[in-house]
Amino acid sequence: MSTPTKPPSQTPTRRAIDRLPIHLKRYVVDQDHDAYTPRDHAVWRHIMHRLTDRLKDTAHASYLSGLAATGIGLECIPSLDEMNEKLEALGWSAVGVRGFIPPAVFTELQSLGVLAIAADIRSHEHIEYTPAPDIVHESAGHAPILGDRRYADYLKRCGEAGFRAIASVEDQAVYEAIRNLSVVKEDPAATEDEVRLAEERLRAASASRRYVSESTKASRLYWWTAEYGLVGDLADPKLYGAGLLSSLGEAAHCLTPVVKKVPLSLVCADTEYDITRMQPQLFVARDFDHLFEVLEAFEATLGWRRGGDHGLEEALRARTVNHLVLEGGLELTGKVVARIPARTELAPGLATALARVEGPIQFSRNGKAEDRPWPGEALVAFGSGRLPHRGAFSLDLPSGLFLTGFRVGEHEVINLRGHQDGRPLDLPSWALLFLSLNLPSVAGGPADPGAWDAWFGDPSALAEGEAEAQARDRKALALPSELAALYVEARAMRAGGSIDADHLRALNARALNHPGEWLLRAELNELEAMR
């Protein structure tokens, strides 16, 4: 009798991916560690040795120990499996993505304790700084400080605040423009005209914003803390932001007198930033508890926490899909298209008689969809009143609203008519009608993102991102095989620990055929110094 074979054990990265909700999995890509070129590994080694030397006295105390604790070595690009073996012990994981992913996806992943690691690496031309997400920034920048539990908790909670913040339609245009610019700048085949047009597109998208959305403010808070934050004494702060920890240029520049240092406050959420240049001003947190103080103050400004009129107005001007939480916990996802004020305040922070929500409408409780979406409009009337289980009704509410109609289902009404203080209202004759005494929350995006994605997501949106994949292929093709071989031989000599003088002379002679390859020259010079 044969013994049944055991299924192959899952890799740490596959376990991390399998734990993700389905709607997030389509943004995940395989790292394909073998696809990194020898020059890619040289870029990583060059950056990491210089960074760790520079940061040993200037980074937060958890940085250097955090590298090893999160599976990040100095000699070659880490594999996600190596990282996940370490991150599991910290309650985190990492998955590969291609370039910029939608902000709502990034923040939801972070709220779940998942690092979105850009699988690509910057080119050697942009070794000091790149605006594009890359594995240096996402792994060596974000992961090491996760060893500090207080900071790790901040990242999760900051991710949730960003996920719940209300984004505007213009925010999407800015995201697409930033993503396009980062791809163009890392594409060795991009022309000057393509770069110029990408920069102009970003300026135009930014100028198109009608107002500063909650989501934009959340991204600023994240930028000035998790990306470009300093911590400690204002006169001698330490680096903890991933953008500072992963950039040779920024790591040196940020502590110079030309960069203004100011105490961290909620002002950071109203402070713009420019991803294309080094930052002229940075915020300094007293300690990681200080981060929570500012985050809590920021959360108190969001429709997610405030609800009521404030939340409705944010959703109304955003023109995007968001969700309302009604009395009793029922959640309605859709687009708020109108708000009719009440004659008086009905509840603290709520002076709205009626809110109109454009369909499709998704119903949920505790973030779990309950039924198929409703195709038409939903109306929420605020105030106390009763509707019959079935049949004709009339409602005279304290808000001055008077409604009549016929109830045919749990919330479905037909022949709906209404007026407010004698003024007729233009209402849909067929809709869903809800009564609620208050409005505890109005938050960004659908209440159940997975169910919404299943109904309305774009299945053709490839997780890889065609532009990012194309740029990566061009980078590989731009490396001649002879040059790649030189990088491989130099790396093997270093790894072997024994420098053969004759072999090194031969490498130097062959390197003369590539006079512009400064990174190779730096590699060979280091080998010379090791003799």
C-alpha positions as semicolon CSV with decimal commas, in nm:
position;residue;x (nm);y (nm);z (nm)
1;M;0,000;0,000;0,000
2;S;0,152;0,331;-0,106
3;T;0,188;0,618;0,136
4;P;-0,003;0,928;0,024
5;T;0,226;1,214;-0,062
6;K;0,195;1,533;0,136
7;P;0,109;1,848;-0,053
8;P;0,404;2,083;-0,084
9;S;0,424;2,327;0,205
10;Q;0,329;2,684;0,127
11;T;0,591;2,951;0,118
12;P;0,563;3,233;0,373
13;T;0,468;3,473;0,094
14;R;0,195;3,244;-0,039
15;R;0,051;3,219;0,312
16;A;0,046;3,598;0,330
17;I;-0,131;3,625;-0,006
18;D;-0,387;3,359;0,082
19;R;-0,488;3,558;0,390
20;L;-0,578;3,861;0,177
21;P;-0,936;3,944;0,079
22;I;-1,006;3,848;-0,283
23;H;-1,041;4,208;-0,402
24;L;-0,685;4,284;-0,288
25;K;-0,523;3,976;-0,438
26;R;-0,548;4,102;-0,795
27;Y;-0,303;4,381;-0,713
28;V;-0,041;4,132;-0,600
29;V;0,240;4,020;-0,833
30;D;0,511;3,758;-0,801
31;Q;0,843;3,908;-0,709
32;D;1,031;3,693;-0,967
33;H;1,359;3,727;-0,783
34;D;1,550;3,567;-1,070
35;A;1,448;3,853;-1,301
36;Y;1,666;4,107;-1,118
37;T;1,975;4,184;-1,321
38;P;2,329;4,174;-1,182
39;R;2,328;4,553;-1,197
40;D;2,002;4,559;-0,997
41;H;2,176;4,370;-0,716
42;A;2,474;4,606;-0,743
43;V;2,236;4,902;-0,703
44;W;2,090;4,743;-0,389
45;R;2,434;4,666;-0,242
46;H;2,568;5,013;-0,321
47;I;2,270;5,184;-0,158
48;M;2,245;4,961;0,148
49;H;2,614;4,971;0,243
50;R;2,622;5,349;0,212
51;L;2,289;5,391;0,390
52;T;2,371;5,171;0,687
53;D;2,705;5,344;0,728
54;R;2,540;5,685;0,712
55;L;2,241;5,595;0,928
56;K;2,415;5,411;1,211
57;D;2,421;5,732;1,414
58;T;2,132;5,928;1,260
59;A;1,845;5,676;1,228
60;H;1,603;5,573;1,501
61;A;1,756;5,318;1,735
62;S;1,545;5,032;1,595
63;Y;1,666;5,077;1,235
64;L;1,988;4,872;1,216
65;S;1,859;4,583;1,427
66;G;1,532;4,603;1,238
67;L;1,699;4,523;0,907
68;A;1,805;4,178;1,019
69;A;1,483;4,130;1,216
70;T;1,279;4,176;0,897
71;G;1,491;3,961;0,665
72;I;1,681;4,238;0,487
73;G;2,049;4,184;0,403
74;L;2,301;4,423;0,252
75;E;2,455;4,222;-0,031
76;C;2,160;4,144;-0,257
77;I;1,793;4,223;-0,303
78;P;1,592;4,034;-0,040
79;S;1,332;3,780;-0,135
80;L;0,982;3,829;0,001
81;D;0,998;3,478;0,146
82;E;1,300;3,579;0,353
83;M;1,116;3,888;0,471
84;N;0,792;3,708;0,551
85;E;0,968;3,445;0,760
86;K;1,077;3,731;0,987
87;L;0,772;3,957;0,957
88;E;0,531;3,684;1,073
89;A;0,681;3,708;1,421
90;L;0,599;4,080;1,425
91;G;0,237;4,032;1,317
92;W;0,307;4,166;0,967
93;S;0,360;4,032;0,619
94;A;0,469;4,161;0,279
95;V;0,335;4,110;-0,074
96;G;0,473;4,221;-0,409
97;V;0,299;4,488;-0,614
98;R;0,392;4,668;-0,934
99;G;0,464;5,039;-0,883
100;F;0,195;5,273;-0,752
101;I;-0,127;5,099;-0,654
102;P;-0,456;5,281;-0,579
103;P;-0,438;5,466;-0,246
104;A;-0,741;5,279;-0,109
105;V;-0,566;4,948;-0,181
106;F;-0,238;5,060;-0,022
107;T;-0,408;5,190;0,292
108;E;-0,635;4,886;0,331
109;L;-0,333;4,656;0,305
110;Q;-0,150;4,862;0,565
111;S;-0,448;4,857;0,801
112;L;-0,431;4,476;0,779
113;G;-0,062;4,474;0,866
114;V;0,056;4,404;0,512
115;L;0,343;4,591;0,348
116;A;0,293;4,650;-0,024
117;I;0,643;4,598;-0,162
118;A;0,708;4,743;-0,507
119;A;0,882;4,457;-0,686
120;D;1,096;4,680;-0,908
121;I;1,420;4,855;-0,811
122;R;1,538;5,200;-0,912
123;S;1,783;5,239;-1,199
124;H;2,147;5,321;-1,132
125;E;2,087;5,665;-1,286
126;H;1,845;5,744;-1,000
127;I;2,038;5,576;-0,723
128;E;2,031;5,882;-0,491
129;Y;1,655;5,935;-0,510
130;T;1,358;5,819;-0,715
131;P;0,993;5,931;-0,700
132;A;0,886;5,581;-0,803
133;P;0,807;5,312;-0,545
134;D;1,081;5,051;-0,543
135;I;1,197;4,762;-0,330
136;V;1,465;4,973;-0,161
137;H;1,207;5,219;-0,034
138;E;0,932;4,971;0,048
139;S;1,146;4,709;0,221
140;A;1,458;4,880;0,361
141;G;1,257;5,196;0,430
142;H;0,931;5,075;0,583
143;A;1,013;4,736;0,733
144;P;1,299;4,796;0,982
145;I;1,109;5,026;1,221
146;L;0,829;4,765;1,250
147;G;1,041;4,611;1,525
148;D;0,915;4,897;1,742
149;R;0,563;4,778;1,832
150;R;0,434;5,126;1,904
151;Y;0,536;5,247;1,560
152;A;0,401;4,931;1,395
153;D;0,062;4,997;1,560
154;Y;0,074;5,354;1,432
155;L;0,126;5,236;1,075
156;K;-0,180;5,010;1,092
157;R;-0,400;5,277;1,244
158;C;-0,271;5,540;1,002
159;G;-0,360;5,301;0,722
160;E;-0,714;5,267;0,852
161;A;-0,757;5,645;0,874
162;G;-0,640;5,679;0,514
163;F;-0,870;5,397;0,408
164;R;-1,173;5,561;0,575
165;A;-1,100;5,914;0,451
166;I;-1,322;6,042;0,169
167;A;-1,147;6,087;-0,166
168;S;-1,261;6,316;-0,448
169;V;-1,288;6,237;-0,817
170;E;-0,986;6,463;-0,877
171;D;-0,778;6,254;-0,635
172;Q;-0,801;5,969;-0,884
173;A;-0,667;6,193;-1,162
174;V;-0,372;6,296;-0,943
175;Y;-0,298;5,932;-0,855
176;E;-0,293;5,834;-1,223
177;A;-0,063;6,127;-1,306
178;I;0,183;6,043;-1,025
179;R;0,187;5,680;-1,132
180;N;0,252;5,780;-1,493
181;L;0,537;6,016;-1,396
182;S;0,709;5,753;-1,182
183;V;0,693;5,499;-1,467
184;V;0,827;5,743;-1,726
185;K;1,116;5,854;-1,506
186;E;1,229;5,495;-1,446
187;D;1,197;5,394;-1,813
188;P;1,538;5,410;-1,986
189;A;1,364;5,446;-2,323
190;A;1,159;5,750;-2,218
191;T;1,228;6,066;-2,418
192;E;1,265;6,418;-2,282
193;D;0,925;6,503;-2,431
194;E;0,763;6,207;-2,252
195;V;0,911;6,318;-1,920
196;R;0,802;6,678;-1,980
197;L;0,448;6,572;-2,068
198;A;0,428;6,348;-1,761
199;E;0,534;6,639;-1,538
200;E;0,284;6,870;-1,707
201;R;0,010;6,611;-1,660
202;L;0,079;6,596;-1,287
203;R;0,069;6,976;-1,259
204;A;-0,260;6,986;-1,451
205;A;-0,415;6,711;-1,238
206;S;-0,311;6,888;-0,918
207;A;-0,451;7,219;-1,045
208;S;-0,784;7,050;-1,124
209;R;-0,860;6,988;-0,757
210;R;-1,163;7,190;-0,645
211;Y;-1,072;7,153;-0,277
212;V;-0,843;6,957;-0,046
213;S;-1,016;6,628;0,027
214;E;-0,997;6,419;0,343
215;S;-0,798;6,161;0,147
216;T;-0,544;6,422;0,037
217;K;-0,502;6,537;0,397
218;A;-0,457;6,177;0,508
219;S;-0,186;6,127;0,247
220;R;-0,009;6,441;0,370
221;L;-0,019;6,318;0,729
222;Y;0,125;5,987;0,615
223;W;0,391;6,159;0,405
224;W;0,517;6,385;0,685
225;T;0,528;6,097;0,937
226;A;0,570;5,746;0,793
227;E;0,750;5,866;0,479
228;Y;0,948;6,174;0,582
229;G;0,928;6,187;0,958
230;L;1,196;6,275;1,211
231;V;1,171;6,189;1,581
232;G;1,339;6,306;1,901
233;D;1,504;6,633;1,996
234;L;1,426;6,917;1,756
235;A;1,793;7,013;1,751
236;D;1,919;6,657;1,697
237;P;1,637;6,440;1,557
238;K;1,662;6,083;1,428
239;L;1,528;5,948;1,100
240;Y;1,235;5,705;1,095
241;G;1,041;5,790;0,776
242;A;1,083;5,537;0,495
243;G;1,157;5,804;0,236
244;L;1,449;5,927;0,443
245;L;1,578;5,582;0,537
246;S;1,583;5,460;0,177
247;S;1,730;5,762;-0,003
248;L;2,100;5,835;-0,003
249;G;2,031;6,192;-0,102
250;E;1,753;6,259;0,150
251;A;1,933;6,078;0,435
252;A;2,219;6,327;0,404
253;H;2,015;6,631;0,305
254;C;1,746;6,610;0,575
255;L;1,975;6,686;0,869
256;T;2,148;6,985;0,711
257;P;2,061;7,340;0,821
258;V;1,891;7,413;0,486
259;V;1,603;7,184;0,587
260;K;1,372;7,354;0,835
261;K;1,268;7,135;1,131
262;V;0,933;7,208;1,300
263;P;0,748;7,024;1,580
264;L;0,492;6,775;1,450
265;S;0,134;6,898;1,469
266;L;-0,193;6,864;1,280
267;V;-0,061;7,138;1,050
268;C;0,118;6,861;0,858
269;A;-0,217;6,745;0,715
270;D;-0,254;7,087;0,551
271;T;0,104;7,102;0,423
272;E;0,163;7,013;0,059
273;Y;0,459;6,810;-0,062
274;D;0,637;6,758;-0,392
275;I;0,749;6,403;-0,474
276;T;0,988;6,520;-0,746
277;R;1,237;6,701;-0,520
278;M;1,399;6,680;-0,179
279;Q;1,192;6,823;0,101
280;P;1,269;7,177;0,227
281;Q;1,090;7,128;0,562
282;L;1,032;6,829;0,789
283;F;0,821;6,763;1,099
284;V;0,978;6,624;1,416
285;A;0,776;6,401;1,651
286;R;0,864;6,407;2,018
287;D;0,837;6,025;2,025
288;F;0,611;5,762;1,870
289;D;0,333;5,839;2,122
290;H;0,331;6,187;1,969
291;L;0,231;6,028;1,635
292;F;-0,085;5,890;1,795
293;E;-0,173;6,227;1,945
294;V;-0,165;6,390;1,602
295;L;-0,341;6,098;1,434
296;E;-0,623;6,105;1,688
297;A;-0,667;6,478;1,630
298;F;-0,680;6,413;1,257
299;E;-0,931;6,129;1,286
300;A;-1,161;6,364;1,480
301;T;-1,187;6,582;1,167
302;L;-1,303;6,301;0,937
303;G;-1,658;6,224;0,832
304;W;-1,578;5,868;0,939
305;R;-1,571;5,988;1,301
306;R;-1,793;6,299;1,283
307;G;-2,078;6,174;1,064
308;G;-2,374;6,414;1,049
309;D;-2,383;6,718;0,824
310;H;-2,005;6,733;0,803
311;G;-1,980;6,382;0,663
312;L;-2,264;6,439;0,416
313;E;-2,105;6,759;0,284
314;E;-1,770;6,586;0,240
315;A;-1,931;6,300;0,048
316;L;-2,146;6,538;-0,157
317;R;-1,860;6,747;-0,289
318;A;-1,635;6,444;-0,338
319;R;-1,866;6,296;-0,608
320;T;-1,732;5,951;-0,529
321;V;-1,866;5,625;-0,383
322;N;-1,875;5,639;-0,002
323;H;-2,089;5,487;0,270
324;L;-2,330;5,615;0,535
325;V;-2,377;5,441;0,870
326;L;-2,735;5,485;0,993
327;E;-2,889;5,438;1,335
328;G;-2,878;5,069;1,421
329;G;-2,564;5,004;1,216
330;L;-2,711;4,967;0,866
331;E;-2,455;5,082;0,605
332;L;-2,552;5,232;0,269
333;T;-2,286;5,252;-0,002
334;G;-2,339;5,485;-0,299
335;K;-2,286;5,844;-0,415
336;V;-2,438;6,123;-0,206
337;V;-2,595;6,358;-0,462
338;A;-2,809;6,594;-0,251
339;R;-2,865;6,710;0,104
340;I;-3,177;6,901;0,209
341;P;-3,126;7,105;0,529
342;A;-3,373;7,073;0,818
343;R;-3,546;7,368;0,985
344;T;-3,355;7,292;1,305
345;E;-3,087;7,063;1,445
346;L;-3,226;6,712;1,483
347;A;-2,930;6,556;1,664
348;P;-2,583;6,680;1,762
349;G;-2,409;6,780;1,439
350;L;-2,710;6,686;1,224
351;A;-2,942;6,946;1,071
352;T;-3,033;6,752;0,756
353;A;-3,389;6,664;0,664
354;L;-3,313;6,434;0,373
355;A;-3,007;6,284;0,200
356;R;-3,022;6,143;-0,152
357;V;-2,784;5,862;-0,246
358;E;-2,741;5,766;-0,610
359;G;-2,730;5,399;-0,695
360;P;-2,619;5,134;-0,725
361;I;-2,673;5,099;-0,350
362;Q;-2,507;4,828;-0,145
363;F;-2,645;4,735;0,198
364;S;-2,420;4,599;0,470
365;R;-2,368;4,564;0,843
366;N;-2,030;4,556;1,013
367;G;-1,868;4,575;0,674
368;K;-2,046;4,265;0,535
369;A;-2,286;4,302;0,242
370;E;-2,633;4,157;0,305
371;D;-2,792;4,141;-0,039
372;R;-2,745;4,219;-0,405
373;P;-2,710;4,592;-0,482
374;W;-3,016;4,805;-0,548
375;P;-2,998;4,975;-0,891
376;G;-3,189;5,293;-0,810
377;E;-3,171;5,577;-0,557
378;A;-3,192;5,564;-0,179
379;L;-3,334;5,840;0,040
380;V;-3,254;5,883;0,408
381;A;-3,506;6,092;0,603
382;F;-3,380;6,201;0,945
383;G;-3,611;6,212;1,245
384;S;-3,856;5,988;1,431
385;G;-4,139;5,827;1,240
386;R;-4,296;5,494;1,147
387;L;-4,360;5,327;0,815
388;P;-4,618;5,049;0,768
389;H;-4,490;4,704;0,681
390;R;-4,681;4,738;0,353
391;G;-4,921;4,993;0,213
392;A;-4,979;5,368;0,194
393;F;-4,800;5,601;0,434
394;S;-4,760;5,964;0,524
395;L;-4,477;6,100;0,735
396;D;-4,471;6,439;0,905
397;L;-4,120;6,482;1,044
398;P;-3,978;6,744;1,285
399;S;-3,738;6,856;1,011
400;G;-4,031;7,014;0,823
401;L;-4,034;6,724;0,578
402;F;-4,366;6,568;0,476
403;L;-4,358;6,247;0,268
404;T;-4,630;6,027;0,120
405;G;-4,614;5,709;-0,083
406;F;-4,674;5,336;-0,090
407;R;-4,439;5,085;0,071
408;V;-4,405;4,766;-0,133
409;G;-4,098;4,604;0,024
410;E;-3,872;4,625;0,324
411;H;-3,747;4,968;0,218
412;E;-3,886;5,000;-0,134
413;V;-4,143;5,272;-0,189
414;I;-4,337;5,388;-0,497
415;N;-4,544;5,695;-0,580
416;L;-4,322;5,895;-0,349
417;R;-4,415;6,260;-0,303
418;G;-4,286;6,520;-0,062
419;H;-4,263;6,880;0,046
420;Q;-4,081;7,075;0,313
421;D;-4,263;7,353;0,492
422;G;-4,503;7,373;0,199
423;R;-4,235;7,375;-0,075
424;P;-4,263;7,075;-0,310
425;L;-3,955;6,858;-0,346
426;D;-3,826;6,694;-0,662
427;L;-3,803;6,331;-0,550
428;P;-3,777;6,000;-0,738
429;S;-4,115;5,830;-0,750
430;W;-3,950;5,490;-0,696
431;A;-3,669;5,450;-0,444
432;L;-3,556;5,301;-0,119
433;L;-3,657;5,500;0,188
434;F;-3,482;5,483;0,524
435;L;-3,557;5,660;0,851
436;S;-3,278;5,735;1,095
437;L;-3,256;5,946;1,410
438;N;-2,889;6,024;1,352
439;L;-2,593;5,966;1,120
440;P;-2,297;5,831;1,318
441;S;-2,054;5,805;1,027
442;V;-1,989;5,889;0,663
443;A;-1,674;5,715;0,546
444;G;-1,475;5,681;0,228
445;G;-1,534;5,402;-0,022
446;P;-1,773;5,107;0,003
447;A;-1,844;4,955;0,344
448;D;-1,771;4,610;0,201
449;P;-1,496;4,666;-0,058
450;G;-1,483;4,299;-0,151
451;A;-1,853;4,269;-0,230
452;W;-1,849;4,601;-0,417
453;D;-1,549;4,488;-0,618
454;A;-1,721;4,159;-0,702
455;W;-2,015;4,349;-0,853
456;F;-1,850;4,658;-0,998
457;G;-1,473;4,603;-1,005
458;D;-1,286;4,614;-1,334
459;P;-1,166;4,258;-1,408
460;S;-0,949;4,387;-1,693
461;A;-0,736;4,598;-1,454
462;L;-0,420;4,387;-1,446
463;A;-0,240;4,375;-1,114
464;E;0,099;4,406;-1,278
465;G;0,035;4,731;-1,456
466;E;0,140;4,714;-1,818
467;A;0,345;5,035;-1,809
468;E;0,550;4,928;-1,507
469;A;0,614;4,583;-1,653
470;Q;0,721;4,735;-1,985
471;A;0,964;4,973;-1,811
472;R;1,114;4,682;-1,619
473;D;1,164;4,483;-1,940
474;R;1,335;4,780;-2,105
475;K;1,573;4,816;-1,810
476;A;1,674;4,450;-1,848
477;L;1,725;4,487;-2,222
478;A;1,936;4,798;-2,169
479;L;2,201;4,590;-1,989
480;P;2,438;4,424;-2,239
481;S;2,532;4,065;-2,157
482;E;2,904;4,149;-2,139
483;L;2,835;4,421;-1,884
484;A;2,607;4,193;-1,684
485;A;2,885;3,932;-1,672
486;L;3,125;4,189;-1,525
487;Y;2,881;4,263;-1,242
488;V;2,838;3,891;-1,176
489;E;3,214;3,825;-1,162
490;A;3,275;4,123;-0,934
491;R;3,002;4,006;-0,699
492;A;3,135;3,649;-0,696
493;M;3,484;3,772;-0,613
494;R;3,350;3,974;-0,321
495;A;3,136;3,687;-0,195
496;G;3,434;3,450;-0,212
497;G;3,632;3,673;0,021
498;S;3,954;3,628;-0,176
499;I;4,064;3,889;-0,431
500;D;4,264;3,741;-0,719
501;A;4,490;4,020;-0,847
502;D;4,514;3,886;-1,203
503;H;4,138;3,836;-1,228
504;L;4,074;4,185;-1,093
505;R;4,316;4,337;-1,346
506;A;4,130;4,155;-1,621
507;L;3,795;4,289;-1,494
508;N;3,933;4,643;-1,489
509;A;4,058;4,604;-1,845
510;R;3,720;4,479;-1,967
511;A;3,546;4,760;-1,777
512;L;3,726;5,012;-1,998
513;N;3,481;4,911;-2,273
514;H;3,205;5,068;-2,058
515;P;3,344;5,409;-1,959
516;G;3,007;5,549;-1,848
517;E;2,928;5,263;-1,610
518;W;3,014;5,443;-1,285
519;L;2,852;5,180;-1,062
520;L;3,074;4,905;-1,201
521;R;3,378;5,127;-1,146
522;A;3,268;5,175;-0,783
523;E;3,236;4,796;-0,741
524;L;3,585;4,735;-0,878
525;N;3,736;5,014;-0,670
526;E;3,597;4,852;-0,357
527;L;3,756;4,522;-0,457
528;E;4,087;4,701;-0,506
529;A;4,057;4,842;-0,154
530;M;3,991;4,492;-0,015
531;R;4,320;4,350;-0,147
